[in-house]
Amino acid sequence: MPLKKILTAVVFIYSLPLFSLETQAGGIEFARAAQEAQEYGDRELAIKYYTEALDEGDLSAKHQAYVYNNRGILFQDLNNADEAESDFEDSVRLLPSYSDAYFNLSSLLSSQKRYDDALALLNTALTISPEDAELILKRGIIYRELNEIEAALQDISQAILIKPSLGSKLIDQSNVYFGTYIESATIEHFISILSDEPASLDGYLNRAKSYLSAGFFKRALADTEYVIELEPKSFKAYETKAIILYSQGAYDKSIRAFDNALHFAPNNAEIFYNRGRLYKSLGDNNNASFDFQMAFSIKRSEKKYRKELRELGLIR
């Protein structure tokens, strides 16, 4: 899910009253009209007005940079990557301190797997704005994609230390386990990850959840596999493994891991519930219904089990 940072510094344009463009032919007015078109979702019209704003020739270099950034976002939305890249490049050229444009350009390059170009760009941006948490996070995520784990951990932990709210961006929030089993990454998670080896098997599972929260799925899986190797009947390890596999998109393997967890803990309502959420996310309401009913029969006082059954029309 590509992240984009939309113009905020020209909000004063949008606050001006909208008069007819024929009576006001300045770049500011065209930029304001473009923002309005963008708000209403008319990308083509917004691009037209942003272009006319630039053609007027009366915008400052700063405001030109903002306009290029916004038009680049629109081009990217329309899958015109070349035009988007050109606009983002013009934006950072005109305003070298404009971190939003660096962010958007690096996101575009990353989506094309041009990681070296994206890293070079971010390194340049961070020499100008070394404490920009979102740029640091973006670089860390690219390092994570390249499996340069130590560099990724350093950048991502630094970004979250500067701006803790960024922890929620590390995992796709459409993940059905986000907010419940998977928490937003915090600096405490990174303390767990970067500290000495855990002293117990539960410690390894806690570290696995920390890796999971930060999006380091391979390392999370390695910790759960280690626990399973030493304690083959650990239903907690299998449940954690199932959620990690789901987060990687390995749905069949995730179901098998849940099955193993239930084999060793057949009366655990939460495992039934979590497997049911997996089935529900895949559109398999028959299996989801069975699992939610099993969870509810084991623990009838749990409101979230009742809620799932009500949504599936099984109870009132």
C-alpha positions in Angstrom: 0.0 0.0 0.0 1.9 3.0 -1.2 2.1 6.0 1.1 1.8 9.5 -0.2 2.2 12.8 1.4 -0.2 15.5 0.1 0.5 19.2 0.1 -0.3 20.9 3.3 1.6 24.1 3.1 -0.7 25.7 0.6 -3.8 25.3 2.7 -4.2 29.1 2.7 -5.0 28.9 -1.1 -7.8 26.6 -0.4 -9.3 28.9 2.2 -9.7 31.8 -0.2 -13.2 32.3 -1.7 -13.5 30.6 -5.1 -14.2 33.2 -7.9 -14.4 32.5 -11.6 -11.1 31.7 -13.2 -11.8 34.1 -16.0 -11.7 37.1 -13.6 -8.7 35.8 -11.6 -6.0 34.4 -13.9 -3.2 34.0 -11.3 -1.3 30.8 -10.4 -2.7 30.9 -6.8 -6.3 30.8 -8.1 -5.6 27.9 -10.4 -3.8 26.1 -7.6 -6.8 26.6 -5.3 -9.2 25.4 -8.0 -6.9 22.3 -8.5 -7.1 21.5 -4.8 -10.9 21.7 -4.9 -11.0 19.4 -7.9 -8.6 17.1 -6.1 -10.8 17.1 -3.0 -13.8 16.0 -5.2 -11.8 13.2 -6.9 -11.6 14.8 -10.3 -7.9 14.0 -11.0 -7.9 15.0 -14.6 -9.3 18.4 -13.9 -7.0 18.9 -10.9 -4.0 18.1 -13.1 -5.3 20.6 -15.7 -5.6 23.4 -13.1 -2.2 22.6 -11.5 -0.6 22.8 -14.9 -2.2 26.1 -15.6 -1.1 27.3 -12.2 2.5 26.5 -13.2 2.0 28.1 -16.6 1.0 31.4 -15.1 4.6 31.9 -14.1 3.8 33.9 -10.9 4.2 31.3 -8.2 7.1 31.4 -5.9 9.6 28.5 -6.1 8.2 27.2 -2.9 4.6 27.2 -4.2 5.7 25.6 -7.4 7.3 22.8 -5.4 4.0 22.2 -3.6 2.1 22.2 -6.9 4.6 19.8 -8.5 4.3 17.5 -5.5 0.5 17.4 -5.6 0.4 17.0 -9.4 2.9 14.1 -9.1 0.5 12.4 -6.6 -2.3 12.7 -9.1 -0.1 11.3 -12.0 0.9 8.4 -9.7 -2.8 7.7 -8.9 -3.4 7.5 -12.7 -0.5 5.1 -13.1 1.6 7.6 -15.0 4.8 6.9 -13.2 7.1 8.8 -15.6 5.2 12.1 -15.2 4.9 11.5 -11.4 8.6 11.0 -11.1 9.4 14.1 -13.1 7.1 16.2 -10.9 8.5 14.9 -7.7 12.0 15.6 -9.0 11.0 19.1 -9.9 9.6 19.6 -6.5 12.7 18.6 -4.6 14.8 20.6 -7.1 12.8 23.8 -6.4 12.6 23.2 -2.6 15.5 20.9 -1.4 14.1 21.0 2.2 10.7 19.7 1.2 10.6 16.3 2.9 7.1 15.4 1.6 8.3 15.4 -2.0 11.4 13.2 -1.0 9.0 10.8 0.7 6.7 10.6 -2.3 9.6 10.2 -4.8 11.2 7.5 -2.7 7.9 5.7 -2.4 7.5 5.7 -6.2 11.0 4.4 -6.7 10.5 1.7 -4.1 7.3 0.6 -5.7 9.4 0.0 -8.9 12.0 -1.9 -6.9 14.6 0.8 -7.6 15.9 0.5 -4.1 19.4 1.9 -4.8 17.9 5.1 -6.3 15.4 5.4 -3.4 18.2 4.9 -0.8 20.4 7.5 -2.5 17.5 10.0 -2.5 16.7 9.4 1.2 20.3 9.7 2.2 20.3 13.1 0.5 17.1 14.1 2.2 18.3 13.1 5.6 21.5 15.2 5.3 19.0 18.1 5.1 16.5 16.9 7.6 18.3 14.3 9.8 15.5 14.1 12.4 12.7 13.5 9.9 11.1 10.4 11.4 9.1 9.5 8.3 12.1 9.6 6.0 14.1 7.5 8.5 11.2 5.0 8.6 11.0 4.9 4.8 14.7 4.1 4.6 14.4 1.5 7.3 11.6 -0.2 5.4 13.7 -0.3 2.2 16.5 -1.9 4.2 14.0 -4.4 5.5 13.0 -5.2 1.9 16.7 -5.7 1.0 17.1 -8.0 4.0 19.7 -5.7 5.5 18.2 -6.4 8.9 20.7 -4.5 11.2 20.4 -1.3 9.2 16.6 -1.7 9.1 16.3 -2.2 12.8 18.5 0.8 13.5 16.5 3.1 11.3 13.0 1.9 12.2 13.7 1.9 15.9 15.1 5.5 15.6 12.1 6.6 13.7 9.7 5.2 16.4 11.8 6.8 19.2 11.4 10.2 17.5 7.7 9.7 16.6 6.0 6.8 18.4 2.8 7.0 16.3 4.8 5.6 13.3 4.7 2.1 14.8 1.2 1.6 13.3 2.5 2.1 9.8 4.8 -1.0 9.9 2.0 -3.5 9.3 -0.8 -3.4 6.9 -3.8 -2.3 9.0 -6.1 -4.4 6.9 -4.5 -7.4 8.6 -7.3 -9.0 10.6 -5.0 -9.4 13.6 -3.8 -5.8 13.7 -4.8 -4.1 16.9 -5.4 -7.4 18.7 -2.7 -10.0 18.4 -0.4 -7.6 16.5 0.1 -4.3 18.3 1.6 -1.2 16.9 5.4 -1.3 17.2 6.8 0.6 20.1 10.3 1.4 21.4 9.7 -1.3 24.0 9.4 -3.9 21.2 12.8 -2.8 19.8 14.3 -3.0 23.3 13.2 -6.6 23.3 14.5 -7.2 19.8 17.9 -5.5 20.3 18.6 -6.9 23.8 20.4 -10.1 24.6 19.0 -13.5 23.7 15.8 -14.4 25.6 16.3 -16.5 28.8 13.2 -18.7 28.2 11.0 -20.1 25.5 8.3 -17.6 26.5 10.9 -14.9 26.0 11.4 -16.1 22.4 7.7 -16.0 21.8 7.6 -12.5 23.2 10.4 -11.5 20.9 8.7 -13.1 18.0 5.7 -10.9 18.7 8.0 -7.9 18.8 9.4 -8.8 15.4 5.9 -9.3 14.2 4.8 -5.9 15.4 7.8 -4.3 13.5 7.2 -6.3 10.3 10.2 -8.5 10.5 8.3 -11.6 9.7 11.2 -13.9 8.9 12.8 -13.3 12.2 9.5 -13.7 14.0 9.0 -17.0 12.3 12.5 -18.1 13.2 11.9 -17.5 16.9 8.6 -19.5 16.8 10.2 -22.3 15.0 13.0 -22.4 17.6 10.4 -22.8 20.3 8.5 -25.5 18.4 11.8 -27.4 17.9 12.5 -27.4 21.7 8.8 -27.7 22.8 6.9 -29.5 20.0 3.6 -29.3 21.9 3.6 -25.5 22.4 0.2 -24.4 21.2 1.2 -20.7 21.9 4.1 -21.1 19.4 1.8 -22.6 16.8 -0.7 -19.9 17.2 1.9 -17.2 16.9 3.3 -19.0 13.9 -0.1 -19.1 12.3 -0.6 -15.3 12.6 2.9 -14.6 11.2 2.2 -16.8 8.2 -1.1 -15.1 7.7 0.7 -11.8 7.8 3.0 -13.1 5.0 0.1 -14.2 2.9 0.8 -17.9 3.4 -2.9 -18.7 4.2 -2.8 -22.5 3.8 0.3 -22.8 6.0 -1.4 -20.5 8.5 -4.5 -22.8 8.7 -2.2 -25.8 9.3 -0.4 -24.0 12.1 -3.8 -23.1 13.7 -4.8 -26.8 13.3 -1.6 -27.8 15.1 -2.3 -25.3 17.9 -5.8 -26.7 18.4 -4.4 -30.3 18.4 -2.5 -29.4 21.5 -5.1 -27.1 23.0 -8.5 -28.4 21.8 -10.5 -26.3 24.3 -8.8 -23.0 23.7 -11.5 -20.6 22.6 -9.1 -17.9 21.5 -7.4 -20.2 18.9 -10.8 -21.1 17.5 -11.6 -17.4 17.3 -8.3 -16.4 15.6 -8.7 -19.3 13.1 -12.2 -18.1 12.5 -11.0 -14.6 11.7 -8.7 -16.1 9.1 -11.5 -18.0 7.5 -13.7 -15.0 7.6 -11.1 -12.8 5.9 -10.8 -15.4 3.1 -14.6 -15.4 2.6 -15.0 -18.9 4.0 -18.0 -18.2 6.2 -18.9 -21.9 6.8 -15.6 -22.6 8.5 -15.6 -19.2 10.2 -19.0 -20.0 11.6 -17.9 -23.3 13.0 -14.9 -21.7 14.7 -16.8 -18.8 16.2 -19.5 -21.2 17.5 -16.8 -23.4 19.1 -15.2 -20.3 20.7 -18.6 -19.2 22.0 -19.5 -22.6 23.3 -16.2 -22.7 25.3 -16.5 -19.2 26.7 -20.0 -17.8 26.3 -19.2 -14.6 28.3 -16.8 -13.3 25.7 -18.5 -10.5 23.8 -16.3 -10.6 20.7 -17.3 -14.2 20.0 -21.0 -13.2 20.2 -20.3 -10.3 18.0 -18.9 -12.5 15.2 -21.8 -14.9 15.4 -24.3 -12.0 15.3 -22.6 -10.5 12.2 -22.9 -13.9 10.5 -26.6 -14.1 11.4 -26.2 -17.1 13.7 -27.6 -15.4 16.8 -29.5 -12.3 17.7 
